[in-house]
Amino acid sequence: MNSLEMDLKRAICSKGFLAGLVLELIILFQSGFDSNLYRTCVPVAAAFPYATAWLWEYQSGFLKAYLPRTGVTPYILGKFFACGLSGGLVELLACRIFQIFSQDGAQINLTLVFASGMFWALAAALLAAWSKSRYIAYGGGFVIYYLLVMLYERYLGGLYCLYPYEWFAPVHTWVFGDSGILLLLAGFGLVLLCLYYEILWRCIQRV
């Protein structure tokens, strides 16, 4: 089993994954997909499954025993993509279950929901690697999310491409449609990957 498969299995089978899924289901069935409560919880719930996994391995010393079996690059990429995929899957599963059992009638684009959850999970992973703090990892994504919302709603109303709500529930017409949103998130994700790789590579060299 390679590093990504192992990390993905650990992420999906984790208590954090279950906690994020249950949290989003409760919010969706209580408040609905279009509620501000659900929208503001996305960056938090998406971070639950695996955003701080590397931090635990680094601080506990487990990294020293595990790294020789995988190599540096596969290890870093495994952590990064397992975090993103599990974070996106939390949001996708919650919304799909909500679609099946709710009479809400909300139009939900599951592809955009998955991509948005994935992005916020990766942002939390980067914050964990940079700060070496679980609190900043879980809370930092929410702060960035909230700041982007405030900037759009109060000062930059024309710059809807930076409005997080648009990334999974768009109301404006995007260039290339939904593909434009996916391309934007993919570009942001590539930046996060470069920063995440650099931070972890430097930390690993000191282990």
Stockholm file with secondary structure:
# STOCKHOLM 1.0

chainA/1-207         MNSLEMDLKRAICSKGFLAGLVLELIILFQSGFDSNLYRTCVPVAAAFPYATAWLWEYQSGFLKAYLPRTGVTPYILGKFFACGLSGGLVELLACRIFQIFSQDGAQINLTLVFASGMFWALAAALLAAWSKSRYIAYGGGFVIYYLLVMLYERYLGGLYCLYPYEWFAPVHTWVFGDSGILLLLAGFGLVLLCLYYEILWRCIQRV
#=GR chainA/1-207 SS CCHHHHHHHHHHTSHHHHHHHHHHHHHHHHHCTTSHHHHHHHHHHTTTTTTTHHHHHHHHSHHHHHHHHHCHHHHHHHHHHHHHHHHHHHHHHHHHHHHHHCCCCCCCCHHHHHHHHHHHHHHHHHHHHHHCCHHHHHHHHHHHHHHHHHIIIIICTTCGGGCGGGGTSCCSCCTTTHHHHHHHHHHHHHHHHHHHHHHHHHHHHTC
#=GC SS_cons         CCHHHHHHHHHHTSHHHHHHHHHHHHHHHHHCTTSHHHHHHHHHHTTTTTTTHHHHHHHHSHHHHHHHHHCHHHHHHHHHHHHHHHHHHHHHHHHHHHHHHCCCCCCCCHHHHHHHHHHHHHHHHHHHHHHCCHHHHHHHHHHHHHHHHHIIIIICTTCGGGCGGGGTSCCSCCTTTHHHHHHHHHHHHHHHHHHHHHHHHHHHHTC
//
